[in-house]
Amino acid sequence: PPVDWWKPYADTGLDALMDEALANSPSLATAQARLDRAAAAFDLARAGMLPSFSTHVSSVYQRLSENFEVPPPYGGKWTFLNDARVSATYELDLWGKNHAALASAIGTQKAAEVDIFAAKLALTTAIGQAYIQLAEAYEQRDVAQATLDERLKMLDFFVHM
């Protein structure tokens, strides 16, 4: 069914109840958190299928020892030691580990989406049922009041005959 199945009834009171319930439901917030976590896991699994790049840059000002690796004339002087590196890595998915992780993450994300839909449907269905029961109770009250009014008129008629 559509998520907003109650809209064809065109009842502003019911619309307001549903909007408030959907905006403030803790069960929907929990389901949304599960979906967000599943989306993050999907992004992580997808990242495992792509190459990764990293860079490192450093610059250190230091005194070179004249008694160690660097002989004079550089030994004993203050100098900058600069280092810049770029690296790229890629994991070959020979046995399908990354593809399986991605498929699992997609399944988890789809399940979380279904959980949200089911939570919305359960919430709106419960509210709809309660709203219909309330409307039925008002109708029964109105019928009972009309019946009472009619019987009082009849009693009044017979008493004043």
Accessible surface in RSA format (square Angstrom, percent):
REM  Atomic radii and reference values for relative SASA: ProtOr
REM  Chains: A
REM  Algorithm: Lee & Richards
REM  Probe-radius: 1.40
REM  Slices: 20
REM RES _ NUM      All-atoms   Total-Side   Main-Chain    Non-polar    All polar
REM                ABS   REL    ABS   REL    ABS   REL    ABS   REL    ABS   REL
RES PRO A   1   107.31  78.2  66.25  60.4  41.06 149.2  80.44  66.4  26.87 167.0
RES PRO A   2    88.94  64.8  76.04  69.3  12.90  46.9  88.23  72.8   0.70   4.4
RES VAL A   3    59.21  39.0  53.32  48.3   5.89  14.2  54.82  47.6   4.39  11.9
RES ASP A   4    66.44  46.5  63.55  63.3   2.89   6.8  14.00  32.9  52.44  52.3
RES TRP A   5    60.10  24.1  49.91  24.2  10.20  23.9  52.02  27.7   8.09  13.1
RES TRP A   6     4.58   1.8   4.19   2.0   0.39   0.9   4.19   2.2   0.39   0.6
RES LYS A   7    88.94  43.4  78.63  48.2  10.31  24.5  53.48  48.1  35.47  37.8
RES PRO A   8   114.83  83.7  76.61  69.8  38.22 138.9  90.12  74.4  24.72 153.6
RES TYR A   9   143.40  67.0 118.01  67.1  25.39  66.1  79.54  59.8  63.86  78.7
RES ALA A  10    85.01  78.2  55.19  85.2  29.82  67.8  62.53  88.1  22.48  59.6
RES ASP A  11    47.48  33.3  41.77  41.6   5.71  13.5  14.61  34.4  32.86  32.8
RES THR A  12   116.39  82.8 109.29 110.8   7.10  16.9  78.84 105.9  37.55  56.8
RES GLY A  13    33.10  40.8   0.00   N/A  33.10  40.8  29.92  82.1   3.18   7.1
RES LEU A  14    10.34   5.8  10.34   7.4   0.00   0.0  10.34   7.3   0.00   0.0
RES ASP A  15    29.44  20.6  29.44  29.3   0.00   0.0  10.76  25.3  18.68  18.6
RES ALA A  16    61.55  56.6  50.80  78.4  10.76  24.5  57.82  81.4   3.73   9.9
RES LEU A  17    81.06  45.1  79.66  57.0   1.40   3.5  80.10  56.3   0.96   2.6
RES MET A  18     0.00   0.0   0.00   0.0   0.00   0.0   0.00   0.0   0.00   0.0
RES ASP A  19    77.69  54.4  71.59  71.3   6.10  14.4  30.01  70.6  47.68  47.6
RES GLU A  20   110.98  63.7 104.20  78.8   6.77  16.1  34.21  66.2  76.77  62.7
RES ALA A  21    20.61  18.9   9.60  14.8  11.01  25.0  20.06  28.2   0.55   1.5
RES LEU A  22    45.10  25.1  30.37  21.7  14.72  37.0  30.65  21.5  14.45  38.9
RES ALA A  23    82.01  75.4  42.50  65.6  39.51  89.9  52.56  74.0  29.45  78.0
RES ASN A  24   106.08  73.2  79.92  77.2  26.16  63.0  35.58  85.6  70.50  68.1
RES SER A  25    13.85  11.7   4.65   6.2   9.20  21.2   6.46  13.8   7.38  10.3
RES PRO A  26   108.16  78.8 100.42  91.5   7.74  28.1 107.29  88.6   0.87   5.4
RES SER A  27    64.10  54.2  52.98  70.7  11.12  25.6  49.24 104.9  14.86  20.8
RES LEU A  28    14.74   8.2  12.39   8.9   2.35   5.9  12.64   8.9   2.10   5.7
RES ALA A  29    64.03  58.9  50.03  77.2  14.00  31.8  57.83  81.4   6.21  16.4
RES THR A  30    73.02  51.9  67.94  68.9   5.08  12.1  47.02  63.2  25.99  39.3
RES ALA A  31     0.54   0.5   0.46   0.7   0.08   0.2   0.46   0.7   0.08   0.2
RES GLN A  32    79.43  44.4  79.43  58.0   0.00   0.0  37.72  80.3  41.71  31.6
RES ALA A  33    55.33  50.9  47.36  73.1   7.97  18.1  51.39  72.4   3.94  10.4
RES ARG A  34    93.36  39.2  90.72  46.2   2.64   6.3  39.12  53.5  54.24  32.9
RES LEU A  35    30.76  17.1  30.76  22.0   0.00   0.0  30.76  21.6   0.00   0.0
RES ASP A  36    81.43  57.0  74.02  73.7   7.41  17.5  29.82  70.2  51.61  51.5
RES ARG A  37   161.18  67.7 154.17  78.6   7.02  16.7  72.70  99.4  88.48  53.6
RES ALA A  38     4.26   3.9   0.95   1.5   3.31   7.5   3.58   5.0   0.68   1.8
RES ALA A  39    32.58  30.0  32.50  50.2   0.08   0.2  32.50  45.8   0.08   0.2
RES ALA A  40    59.81  55.0  50.03  77.2   9.78  22.2  54.60  76.9   5.20  13.8
RES ALA A  41    45.78  42.1  37.51  57.9   8.28  18.8  42.43  59.8   3.35   8.9
RES PHE A  42    42.76  21.4  42.76  26.5   0.00   0.0  42.76  25.9   0.00   0.0
RES ASP A  43    72.32  50.7  67.65  67.3   4.68  11.1  22.73  53.5  49.59  49.5
RES LEU A  44   138.11  76.9 129.85  92.9   8.26  20.8 133.15  93.5   4.96  13.3
RES ALA A  45    16.75  15.4   5.82   9.0  10.93  24.9  15.08  21.2   1.67   4.4
RES ARG A  46   113.93  47.8 113.93  58.1   0.00   0.0  31.97  43.7  81.96  49.7
RES ALA A  47    55.24  50.8  43.63  67.3  11.61  26.4  45.49  64.1   9.74  25.8
RES GLY A  48    33.04  40.7   0.00   N/A  33.04  40.7  28.77  79.0   4.27   9.6
RES MET A  49    44.25  22.9  32.71  21.6  11.54  27.5  34.94  29.7   9.31  12.3
RES LEU A  50   105.78  58.9  98.26  70.3   7.52  18.9  98.26  69.0   7.52  20.2
RES PRO A  51    66.12  48.2  52.32  47.7  13.80  50.2  52.32  43.2  13.80  85.8
RES SER A  52    63.26  53.5  57.75  77.1   5.52  12.7  46.96 100.0  16.30  22.8
RES PHE A  53   145.95  73.0 113.97  70.6  31.97  83.2 115.14  69.8  30.81  88.2
RES SER A  54    64.54  54.5  56.81  75.8   7.73  17.8  47.02 100.1  17.52  24.5
RES THR A  55   103.47  73.6  74.21  75.2  29.26  69.7  43.54  58.5  59.93  90.6
RES HIS A  56    82.72  45.2  78.49  54.6   4.23  10.8  54.78  56.5  27.94  32.5
RES VAL A  57   116.81  76.9  89.45  81.0  27.35  65.9  89.45  77.7  27.35  74.2
RES SER A  58    38.64  32.6  30.20  40.3   8.43  19.4  27.41  58.4  11.22  15.7
RES SER A  59    72.62  61.4  41.11  54.9  31.51  72.6  34.30  73.0  38.32  53.7
RES VAL A  60    74.34  48.9  70.97  64.2   3.38   8.1  74.34  64.6   0.00   0.0
RES TYR A  61   123.79  57.8 100.74  57.3  23.06  60.0  67.92  51.0  55.87  68.9
RES GLN A  62    65.06  36.4  64.45  47.1   0.60   1.4  16.32  34.7  48.74  37.0
RES ARG A  63   117.08  49.2  96.26  49.1  20.82  49.6  28.49  38.9  88.59  53.7
RES LEU A  64    24.04  13.4  22.30  16.0   1.74   4.4  24.04  16.9   0.00   0.0
RES SER A  65    52.32  44.2  43.37  57.9   8.94  20.6  32.45  69.1  19.87  27.8
RES GLU A  66    75.10  43.1  61.14  46.3  13.95  33.2  30.63  59.2  44.47  36.3
RES ASN A  67   132.78  91.6  96.75  93.5  36.03  86.8  34.74  83.6  98.04  94.8
RES PHE A  68   158.06  79.1 129.21  80.0  28.86  75.1 132.19  80.1  25.88  74.1
RES GLU A  69   134.95  77.5 104.92  79.4  30.04  71.5  38.39  74.2  96.57  78.8
RES VAL A  70    44.36  29.2  42.85  38.8   1.51   3.6  43.93  38.2   0.44   1.2
RES PRO A  71    90.44  65.9  85.51  77.9   4.94  17.9  90.15  74.4   0.29   1.8
RES PRO A  72    96.79  70.5  80.15  73.1  16.64  60.5  80.56  66.5  16.24 100.9
RES PRO A  73    94.16  68.6  83.71  76.3  10.45  38.0  90.89  75.0   3.27  20.3
RES TYR A  74   144.51  67.5 144.42  82.2   0.09   0.2  96.36  72.4  48.15  59.4
RES GLY A  75    11.33  14.0   0.00   N/A  11.33  14.0   0.00   0.0  11.33  25.4
RES GLY A  76    23.65  29.2   0.00   N/A  23.65  29.2   7.43  20.4  16.22  36.3
RES LYS A  77   113.81  55.5 109.58  67.2   4.23  10.1  69.16  62.2  44.65  47.6
RES TRP A  78   145.87  58.5 121.88  59.0  23.99  56.3 102.24  54.5  43.63  70.8
RES THR A  79    45.86  32.6  41.37  41.9   4.48  10.7  19.33  26.0  26.52  40.1
RES PHE A  80   124.54  62.3 110.05  68.2  14.49  37.7 110.05  66.7  14.49  41.5
RES LEU A  81    79.96  44.5  75.76  54.2   4.20  10.6  77.59  54.5   2.37   6.4
RES ASN A  82   113.41  78.2  79.19  76.5  34.22  82.4  31.52  75.9  81.89  79.2
RES ASP A  83    52.72  36.9  47.51  47.3   5.21  12.3  23.74  55.9  28.98  28.9
RES ALA A  84    80.14  73.7  50.42  77.8  29.71  67.6  50.99  71.8  29.15  77.2
RES ARG A  85   141.50  59.4 134.20  68.4   7.31  17.4  62.51  85.4  78.99  47.9
RES VAL A  86   119.93  78.9  87.91  79.6  32.02  77.2  88.38  76.8  31.55  85.6
RES SER A  87    55.55  46.9  49.20  65.7   6.35  14.6  42.11  89.7  13.44  18.8
RES ALA A  88    65.60  60.3  35.45  54.7  30.15  68.6  35.85  50.5  29.75  78.8
RES THR A  89    85.92  61.1  78.76  79.8   7.17  17.1  73.60  98.9  12.32  18.6
RES TYR A  90   126.33  59.0  93.89  53.4  32.44  84.4  60.43  45.4  65.90  81.2
RES GLU A  91    87.54  50.3  75.46  57.1  12.08  28.8  40.70  78.7  46.84  38.2
RES LEU A  92   122.06  68.0 104.62  74.8  17.44  43.8 105.07  73.8  16.99  45.7
RES ASP A  93    37.84  26.5  12.68  12.6  25.15  59.5  12.97  30.5  24.86  24.8
RES LEU A  94   126.85  70.6  92.60  66.2  34.25  86.1  96.78  68.0  30.07  80.9
RES TRP A  95   227.68  91.4 192.52  93.2  35.16  82.5 168.84  90.0  58.84  95.5
RES GLY A  96    24.77  30.5   0.00   N/A  24.77  30.5  19.87  54.5   4.91  11.0
RES LYS A  97   130.34  63.6 121.33  74.4   9.01  21.4  89.89  80.9  40.45  43.1
RES ASN A  98    12.60   8.7  11.87  11.5   0.74   1.8   1.27   3.0  11.34  11.0
RES HIS A  99   105.25  57.5 100.89  70.1   4.36  11.2  76.05  78.4  29.20  34.0
RES ALA A 100    62.56  57.5  50.46  77.9  12.10  27.5  57.70  81.3   4.86  12.9
RES ALA A 101    47.66  43.8  36.65  56.6  11.01  25.0  44.61  62.8   3.04   8.1
RES LEU A 102    32.70  18.2  32.70  23.4   0.00   0.0  32.70  23.0   0.00   0.0
RES ALA A 103    63.71  58.6  50.99  78.7  12.73  29.0  55.45  78.1   8.27  21.9
RES SER A 104    71.29  60.2  57.41  76.6  13.88  32.0  36.18  77.0  35.11  49.2
RES ALA A 105     7.81   7.2   3.79   5.8   4.03   9.2   7.48  10.5   0.33   0.9
RES ILE A 106    72.08  41.0  71.85  53.5   0.22   0.5  72.08  51.9   0.00   0.0
RES GLY A 107    39.06  48.2   0.00   N/A  39.06  48.2  33.76  92.7   5.30  11.9
RES THR A 108    72.21  51.4  65.30  66.2   6.90  16.5  47.93  64.4  24.28  36.7
RES GLN A 109    39.86  22.3  39.86  29.1   0.00   0.0   3.87   8.2  35.99  27.3
RES LYS A 110   118.64  57.9 118.39  72.6   0.25   0.6  71.16  64.0  47.49  50.6
RES ALA A 111    54.26  49.9  46.69  72.1   7.57  17.2  53.10  74.8   1.16   3.1
RES ALA A 112     5.75   5.3   3.92   6.1   1.82   4.1   5.30   7.5   0.44   1.2
RES GLU A 113    69.38  39.8  62.15  47.0   7.23  17.2  26.25  50.8  43.13  35.2
RES VAL A 114    96.94  63.8  95.32  86.3   1.62   3.9  96.94  84.2   0.00   0.0
RES ASP A 115    61.02  42.7  56.71  56.4   4.32  10.2   6.89  16.2  54.13  54.0
RES ILE A 116    19.98  11.4  19.98  14.9   0.00   0.0  19.98  14.4   0.00   0.0
RES PHE A 117    70.54  35.3  68.79  42.6   1.75   4.6  70.34  42.6   0.20   0.6
RES ALA A 118    51.91  47.7  45.82  70.7   6.08  13.8  48.83  68.8   3.08   8.2
RES ALA A 119    23.47  21.6  12.59  19.4  10.88  24.8  21.38  30.1   2.10   5.6
RES LYS A 120    65.72  32.1  65.58  40.2   0.14   0.3  17.61  15.9  48.11  51.2
RES LEU A 121    48.15  26.8  45.67  32.7   2.48   6.2  47.53  33.4   0.62   1.7
RES ALA A 122    65.54  60.3  51.33  79.2  14.22  32.3  60.68  85.5   4.86  12.9
RES LEU A 123    43.58  24.3  38.25  27.4   5.33  13.4  43.10  30.3   0.47   1.3
RES THR A 124     0.11   0.1   0.11   0.1   0.00   0.0   0.04   0.0   0.07   0.1
RES THR A 125    53.71  38.2  53.23  54.0   0.49   1.2  45.12  60.6   8.60  13.0
RES ALA A 126    57.57  52.9  49.36  76.2   8.21  18.7  52.11  73.4   5.46  14.5
RES ILE A 127    33.08  18.8  30.71  22.9   2.38   5.7  32.72  23.6   0.36   1.0
RES GLY A 128     1.50   1.9   0.00   N/A   1.50   1.9   1.45   4.0   0.05   0.1
RES GLN A 129   107.34  60.0 103.78  75.8   3.56   8.5  30.91  65.8  76.43  58.0
RES ALA A 130    57.04  52.4  50.96  78.6   6.08  13.8  52.62  74.1   4.42  11.7
RES TYR A 131    52.46  24.5  48.13  27.4   4.33  11.3  32.92  24.7  19.54  24.1
RES ILE A 132   105.92  60.3 105.12  78.3   0.80   1.9 105.55  76.0   0.37   1.0
RES GLN A 133   120.32  67.3 114.66  83.8   5.66  13.5  36.06  76.8  84.26  63.9
RES LEU A 134    91.62  51.0  87.13  62.3   4.49  11.3  91.18  64.0   0.44   1.2
RES ALA A 135    46.92  43.1  42.09  65.0   4.83  11.0  45.82  64.5   1.10   2.9
RES GLU A 136    93.01  53.4  88.09  66.6   4.93  11.7  33.24  64.3  59.78  48.8
RES ALA A 137    52.05  47.9  44.51  68.7   7.54  17.1  46.80  65.9   5.25  13.9
RES TYR A 138   110.19  51.4 110.12  62.7   0.07   0.2  69.35  52.1  40.84  50.3
RES GLU A 139   109.09  62.6 109.08  82.5   0.01   0.0  37.24  72.0  71.86  58.7
RES GLN A 140   110.52  61.8 104.23  76.2   6.29  15.0  39.99  85.1  70.53  53.5
RES ARG A 141   143.19  60.1 135.62  69.1   7.57  18.0  70.74  96.7  72.45  43.9
RES ASP A 142    68.48  48.0  62.61  62.3   5.87  13.9  25.35  59.7  43.13  43.0
RES VAL A 143    96.89  63.8  94.19  85.3   2.71   6.5  96.71  84.0   0.19   0.5
RES ALA A 144    60.91  56.0  50.20  77.5  10.71  24.4  56.59  79.7   4.33  11.5
RES GLN A 145    93.34  52.2  90.39  66.1   2.95   7.0  38.09  81.1  55.25  41.9
RES ALA A 146    61.25  56.3  50.89  78.5  10.35  23.5  56.25  79.2   4.99  13.2
RES THR A 147    52.84  37.6  48.20  48.9   4.64  11.1  35.89  48.2  16.95  25.6
RES LEU A 148    93.17  51.9  90.50  64.7   2.67   6.7  92.92  65.3   0.25   0.7
RES ASP A 149    60.99  42.7  58.44  58.2   2.55   6.0  20.28  47.7  40.70  40.6
RES GLU A 150    95.23  54.7  94.24  71.3   0.98   2.3  35.15  68.0  60.07  49.0
RES ARG A 151   158.91  66.7 154.54  78.8   4.37  10.4  45.69  62.4 113.22  68.6
RES LEU A 152    95.03  52.9  91.09  65.2   3.94   9.9  91.55  64.3   3.49   9.4
RES LYS A 153   140.84  68.7 131.22  80.5   9.61  22.9  82.91  74.6  57.93  61.7
RES MET A 154    97.82  50.7  95.24  63.0   2.58   6.1  81.99  69.7  15.83  21.0
RES LEU A 155   106.36  59.2 103.43  74.0   2.92   7.3 105.95  74.4   0.40   1.1
RES ASP A 156    78.15  54.7  73.80  73.5   4.35  10.3  20.85  49.1  57.31  57.2
RES PHE A 157   128.51  64.3 119.90  74.3   8.61  22.4 127.11  77.1   1.40   4.0
RES PHE A 158   127.03  63.6 110.26  68.3  16.77  43.6 110.27  66.9  16.76  48.0
RES VAL A 159   102.21  67.3  72.43  65.6  29.78  71.8  78.95  68.6  23.26  63.1
RES HIS A 160   138.94  75.9 106.03  73.7  32.91  84.2  82.76  85.3  56.18  65.4
RES MET A 161   164.96  85.4  97.18  64.3  67.77 161.4 117.03  99.5  47.92  63.5
END  Absolute sums over single chains surface
CHAIN  1 A    12359.4      10582.2       1777.2       8259.2       4100.2
END  Absolute sums over all chains
TOTAL         12359.4      10582.2       1777.2       8259.2       4100.2
